[in-house]
Amino acid sequence: MLDIENTTNEMLADNKLIIYQLLVRLFGNKIENCLYNGSLLENGCGKFADITELALIKIKELGISHVWYTGVLDHATSSDYSSFDLSSDDQSNVKGRAGSPYAIRDYYNVSPDLATDVTNRMVEFEELIKRTHNQGLNVIIDFVPNHVARNYSSKSKPAQCSDLGEQDDKSKSFSPENDFYYILDTVYRSPISSCYKSAYAGESPAKASGNDVFSATPGLNDWYDTVKLNYGVDYLNNKTPYFDPIPPLWKKMINILVYWAKKGVDGFRCDMVEMVPLAFWSWSIRQLKYQFPNLIFIGEIYNPALYSDYIKVGGFNFLYDKVGLYNELRNLIESPDMGDVRKITSIWKYHTPGISNHMLRFLENHDEQRIASTFFAGNPWFAKAAMVLLSTLSSGPIMMYFGQEVGETAIGAVGFSGDDGRTSIYDYTNVPHHQRWMNYGKFDGGRLSNSEKSLRLFYKNLFVKACQNPAVKEGQFFELLNGNSWSEGFNGKTYAFLRYTAEERVLIIANFEHGEKNVRVFFPDEILELFGLRKENELLLKDLLSDKLIYTSKMGDGIYLNFVSTDALILKF
């Protein structure tokens, strides 16, 4: 029997975690006719206040447990807030008019773009935290530990905290006592400085860019809007670590995490965790969880070889399952004739052995292309089978990106972000399908098409009825491919498995083929014996997604099912 659940996981919640990621800047924006490369004034911007109690009620109705508020922290932008005594960023060091939410310029404050009253912006975010908690939802924000904006300077830090780089010895390219890496005897120059009239030449000496580029002249595809932080690793000398004594940066970063946890933040989605030493995570997360036992840490990571260490040593609760399950399911969605569901077995068996319920599964987030875009599936319903599989494969969390539930297509270039199937994180723009659901603040889906309404209902049924079923939340796993490799419909395009407890049994079958097909599922003898069934027994099953009933008169003849294109069933019996 194959069990992919880590039964020793002490962090399992009463309910399966369902995370709803939303980009605050875009979520509440009601302007529909946005200009290409438009300014804040021209294209508008969502505010904390737009995420009303009603909006949160409707989000929770989807079965959501956690809301990841993306782009909250103060970051580099081309918008001018100098009248509020906020530093201005040179446009040659900002990506897009709005700027990247991952180029943080003050860890201790929130973006002025998101406030109706800039001077009161922190209070407005604290009120959002309260509204979220009042609806029984948890708050996640980003922690961006690897890099900061080139113009980083905190005016909001506690009096006892020194600022990043404030005590650096800039005569040294590397010192474990420094917060930044320096490229001596150089002056930084942005790769797009020639596009602007600004005479800005940048820092001197230049600092290393966020993507580990130790050059005063980073390229256009580099993270030139950010600078790398120094955790005590000498990158230019075989990445030699200097962790004893603890580098000053480590203490500064843990102070930042404590600051936000005290404000009521329930978890952190940690950016590019493998670019930060594992030793730092082990040191900091252990301390944070001692002080805040229920705090969760989610790691963005892309190296399967490191997964186990970042959970067992680093202390992360959950890690991205991007290089693995996302990639293979995307292959099946885009080219079902080329994909093979048997690769899914290899992924959970070899990439995430024993840690499957620590893996965060998703098909969309701010970095990925929209399912309904022409760059991905071109049709949001083509992902139904994959979403069912992702949501029920283990007890681990599932995530969706706002607009996914109504088939957002992300059509067209909007500015810095080109026409690439992604919703831009760099521009002041809108999310049309989401706006139709938002319906000018009514949050009633009043302008959705029938298909979009049905799609949202599918996600609601999946997350509420299926994901909170005890067998899915905490049950054992048994894959049915081996015993059905010869059976009708099992041609490498259909995946089937069981999730079960002593009281609950669920059969999940996902069809990735485009087109109608028949499938016959057989239970192996060991499962029949475990469930107290005989081959001559009849069986009635009910689909949790549609309430459809399926009857088989004799288990020995298998369970006969008819599928439409890229469909899935979650059958309780």
N, C-alpha and C positions, 0 to 999 in steps of 0.2 A: 504494500500500500504506500502511495507516494503522498507525503504530507509536507506542504510548503509553508505551513504556519510555524512561526517561532513561538512555541507555547510558553516560553519563559519571559515573554515581553511583559514588563510590569507597567507599561505606559498605556495599555489599551483603555480607551474611554468606554463609558457605558454605551455610547453610540459611535458608529463609524464616523470618522471625521470627513466632512464634505466642505471643501474650501471654495469660496467664491472670490476670485480676484477681480478687483475693479480699479481702474486708473482714475483717481479722483478728478483730475483735470478734465477728463472727457465724460465721466459718468453723468453729470448733471447739466452738461452744456446743451442748451435748447436751440442754438442758432443752427439752421439747416443749410443755408447757402453760404458755406465757408469759402473764402478766397484762397487761392493757391499761395502758400507761404504767408498767410495773413497774420497780422499782429494780434495781440491779446484784445485790443479794442475792437478790431474788425471781426474776429472769429469767435470771440467769447471764450469762457473757461468755466468749467464746473467748479463748484465750491463745496466746502464741508457742509454748509447749510442745505445744499441740494439733496443730501442723503438724509431724507426726512424719516420720521418714525414710520410713515406709510411705506416708503421705499424699503426700509428694513423689514417690515412685516412681510412684504411681498417677496423679498429675498429669502427670508426664513421659510416661507411657504414651499420653496423648492427643496426643502430638506437640508438647507445649509446650516452648518455648525460654526464655521469660522469665516470672517470676512478679511481678506488681505487687501488693505488700503495701500495701493501702490502710488509712489511719487509724493509721499507726505513730507519728507524731510526737505529742508531748504536746499535748493540746488541751483547751479548756474543757469542763467536765463538772459535773453536779450532785452527783456522788459525792464524798464527803468524805475527803480524804487528809491532813487537817491533822495527824494523828498521825505522819505521815511527813515532817513539815516541808515540806509542799507547800501552796501557796496555794490558797484556796477561791474558787470562782467564784460570784458572785451568780446565782441561778436566773433572774432577770429578764434576764440577759445570756447565757443558754444556751438553745440550741434543743434541746428534748427532754431526757430524763433523762440520756442518755449524752453528748449534745452533738455538735456538728458536727466531724468530723475536719478541717474546713477553717477552724476557728477556733483557730489554733495559739497556745499560751500559752508554749511554750519550744521554740525551734528546735533546741536542743542536747540534747534528751532524748526519750524515748519515753513513750507513754501508760501510766500505772500500771495501768489497767484490764487490760492485756494480759499482765501478769506474774503468775506464781505467787508470787513474792517481790518485793514492790514495791521494796525497797531494792536488789535485784539486777536490776532491769528492763533496764538497758542490756546487761548480760552475757547475759541471756536472748535479746535481739534479736541480739546478735553470734553467739550459738550457732545461731540460725535462719539467719543469713546463711551460716554454715559448712555447715549441713545442706543448704541449697539448692545451694550450690556443689559439695558432695560428690556430688550427683545430676546434675551437669552442667547445672544450671539457673542462669540469671542473675537478679539481684535488682533490681527497680525499686521506688522509693518516691516519694511525692509531694513536690514542692517547691511551696510556696504563697507566691509572692512578692508578691502584690498587697495582702494584708491579714493582720492577726493578731487574736487575741482581745483584747477590751477589757482583760482582766486580764493582758496579756502581761508576763512578767518571767522572765528566764532565770537560774536558780540553777546551771545546769550549763555555762554558757559558759566557754571557756578564759579564763584570768586576763588575757591580753593584750587581750581583746575587750571593748569597752564595750557596754552593753545598748542596745536600741532606745529612743530617746527620752531617754536618760540625759543627753545634753548639749544637748537642744533648748532654744531660746529661746521660751518659751510666750507671750511678749508679741507675737509675730509670727504672723499667720495663715498666712503662707507664707514660708519661707526655704529655699533649696537646701541649707542646712546642717542643717535639721531632718529628723528621721525621720518625723514625723507632720504632718498638717494640723490647724490649730486654728481653732475658731469662737469668736472673742474675746468676752469678757463674757457667756458662757453657761455653763450647767451641763447636762450630758447627762442625758436621761431616756429610759429604755427604754419602748417602746410597750406592754410587758406588765408594767410595774412595779406597776400597781394590782392585779395578780393574786397578788402575794406580800406577805408581811408585812414583808419586808426594808425597811429604811429607806434602802437604797442609792440614792443620787442620781446616782452616776456621776462621771466625771472633770470637772474644772473647770480650764481651759476645756474644753468638749466638743471631741472629735475628729471628723473626717469619717468616715462609715461606709464600709465596704469597697466598696460598689457606687457610689462617687463621689457620695454624698449629703452635701452640706455643710450639715447642719442638726443642731441639738442635740436634735431630737426626730424621729428617723427613724420611718418608718411600719412597720406590721406586716409588710409584704412586702419591706422593705429588709433588707440584711444587717446588722441592728442588733447582732448578736453579734460583729461585727468592726470594726476601724478600718483606714482606708486608709493605705498606706505611701507615702512621698514620695520619688520618684526624681529630683526636680529639675524637675518640671513644674508650672507655676502654673496650675491648673485654672480659677481664677476670673478669669484675665486671658488669654483666648484660648489656653490651654494652652501658654503660652510656655515653651520648654525652657531650663534652665540646667545644662548638662552640662560646662562648663569653668570651674573645675576639677571633677573627678569628685566628685559628691555623696558624703558619708560613707556613706549607705545602701548604695550600690553595693558598697563594700568590705566592709561587714558581711555582705551577702548572698553574696558570693563566698566569704567565709570559711566560711559555713554549708555551702555546696556542697562545698568542699574537705574539711570535717570529715567528711561522710558518705561521700564518695568514698574517703577513707582507711580507712574502716571496711569497705570492700569492696562498697559499693553500686555496681551496674553501670550504672544509668541513673536518670533522673528524669522522672516525668510532671509537667510544669509546669502549674500551674493558671492558667486565664484569662490566657494569655500576652499577648493583645492589649491588656490593661489596664496593661501594663508597657511602657515605651518600648523600641522596637526597638533603639535604641542600646545599652541596657544588655545585651540578649541578645548582640549582636554582640561587645561588650567582654568579657563574662564567659565565654560559651561558648568563645570562641577561647582564652582562658587555661586554662580547665578541660581542654580537649581537648589542649592542649600538654602539660599535666602528666599527664593520664589519657587517652591516645589512643583507647581503646576505649569510653569513656563515651558513652552515648546520651542524647539529649534529645528528649522527646515533648511537643508543645505542644497544649494544649486551646485551640482557636481556632474562631471561628464566622463569620469574615468572609472569603469566598473571594478578595476583592480583595487581601487581605494575604498569602495563602498563599505566593506566590513570594518575597516579601521576607523572610518569616520563615524560609524555608529558605536562600535564596541570600545574604542579608545577615545575618540573625539567627544562622544556623548550626544550626538545628534539624535533627535527622535525620528526624523524622516529625511530621506534624500530623494532628489529627482530621479525618476526612472525614464530618462530621456534616451541615453545610449543603451538601448536594450529594447524594452517593450514598446515605447513610443515609436522608435524607428521601424521595428518589424511590423507593427500594426499599420503604420503609415504605408508601408510597402503593399500590404494586403488591401488597404482601402484604395490606393491609387492604381495598383495593377494586380488585381486578384488572380489573374492568370499566371503571374510571375511569382507571387508569394506562396508560402507554405506554412500552414499553422503549426507544423511540427517544430518549427524554429522557436515558437513560443515556449515549448517544453524546455528547450536548451537554455533559454533565457532565465526562467525561474530556477532551473535546476543547477546552472553553472555560474550565472552572473550574480544571483541573489540567493544562494542557498542558505536557508535558515533565517533570512532577514526580509522575506517578501513583505511582511506586514509593516516594515519600516520604509517601504518605497512609496513615494508619492506619484500616483498615476495621473496622466492628463493627455489631452490631445490639442489643447490650446493654452497659451499664455502670452504675455506681451512680446516674447521673443519669437514665437512660432507663427507660421502662416495660418490664416483662418481656414477651417475645414471647408467652408462654402466658397472660398476664393477659387479662381481659375488656376491658381498655383498649387492647389491641393486637390480636394475631391470634386470641387465645382458644385456639389450638392450636399447640404448638411445631413441628409438622411443616409448617405453612403457610410456615415460613421456610426450608425446605430449599433451594429454588431460589435464594433470595437469598443464603444463606450460601455456597453453591457459587460463585455469581458473585463475591461479595466476596472469597472466598479465592483465586480463580484469575485474576482480571482482570489483576493485575499482580504484580510481584515484591515489592511492598510488604507490610508486616506486617498480620496479622489479629489481632483480640482477641476474647476471650469473657469473660463474667462468671460467676463460680462459681454453679452452680445452673442455668445456661443449658443445660448438656449433659444435664440430667435433667428439663427442662421446668418449672422453678420458676414458680409462678403469682402469688406475692405477694398472696394474697387477704386482704382485711380491713385495717382500721385497727389500728395497734399502739400509738399514742401521739401524739407530736407529728406524726409522719407519718400522714396519713390514708389512706383506702382509695383509692389512686391508681395501682395497678399497679406500684409501685416497691418494692424492698426498702429499708426505712428505713435511713438512715445516722445518724439522730438518736437512736434508741431501743435499749434492751436488748431484743432479741427473737430470733427464730429463723428459719431458712430450711428449711421442712419437707421439700421434695423433696431438698435437699442432705443433710439429716440422714438420710434413708432410704439414700442412697448411703454416707454416712459410717458408718452402722451401728455406733454406739457406739464409734468408733475403729478398727473393722476395715477401713474403707475398701474394702469389697468389693462394694458395691451390693446387699447381701443382702436389703434390704427394698424394693427398687425393683420396680415393675410391669414386665411384659414390654415394654410400650411404652417405658417410661423406659430400660430396658436397651438397647433397640434404638436409641433416640435417642443415647445415649452412644456406642454403637458407630458410628453414622453420623458423629459428630464425630471419633471416633478415625480412622476410615477417611479422612475428608476431610483431616485435618491430617497424618496419617502417610503415606498412600498417594498422595494427590493433591498436597498442597502441597509435598512434598519431591521430586516428580517434576522432573527437570531442566528440562523445558519450562516448568513453572509457576514454578520458582525463578528462572530467568534467561532464558527464551525470549522471542522476538519475539511480537507480538500482531497478529492480523488479524481485523477484524470482518466477519461474514458477513451482516449485515442487508441491505445494498444489493443484493447478488446473489440474495437470497431473498425480496424484498419481495412477489413474486407467488406464491411457493411455498406449498404446502399447510402449514397450521399457523402461518404467519408473519402474524399479525394484530395485531401490536403487543403481544402477550402472551408472545412467545417470543424469547429473546435467544440468539444463537449466535456463537461466535468460536473462533479457533485460537490456541494457544500452541505455539511450536516452536523447536527448535534444529536444528543439522545432523543430530543423531542421534535426537532425540525429537520426536514430534508428538502433540498432544492436541487433540481437538475437544470443546468444552464447549457444552452446550445446556441452557438453563434455561426451564422452563415455569411461568408465574405463574398460569395459569388454574386455577380450582377445578373439577376434573372431568377425565375422560379425554379425550385428544386424540391425533391422528396428526400427525406432522410429517415433512416431506421436506426434507432439506438438500442443497443443491448447492454444489460447490466451483467458484469462477470459474476461468476459463482460466489466469489468471496463477498461481494456487495449484497447479493441476494441473501446470503446467510446472515450477514451483519444486520440487514434490515428485516429479517424474519419473513422473507418473501420466497415463494416457490415459482418455478417456471410456469405452472398451470394457473397461477393467481391472475386475477384481473387487477387493473390499476386505473384510478382517476387522478388526473393532474390538472392544476389550475395555473394559468399564466399570470404572474403578479403584475405584469405591465398592462394587460388588456382584459383580464378576468375570463379569458377564453378557456373552455374546458376541453381536455383531451383524454380520450378513453382508449385503453388497450385491454382486450378481452383475455389475453394470454401473454404473460411476461416472456415466455420462451420464444414468442414470435417477434419480440422487440416492440419498441414504442415508435409508431409510425407518425411522422410529422411532415407537414407541407410548409415550405418557406417561400416568401416573396424575396425580392432582391435585397441583399445585405441586411437581413432581418435577424432577430434574436429572440429567444424565449427564455423566461425564468420560471420554471415549472415547479410549483410546490406540490408535494404529495405526501 
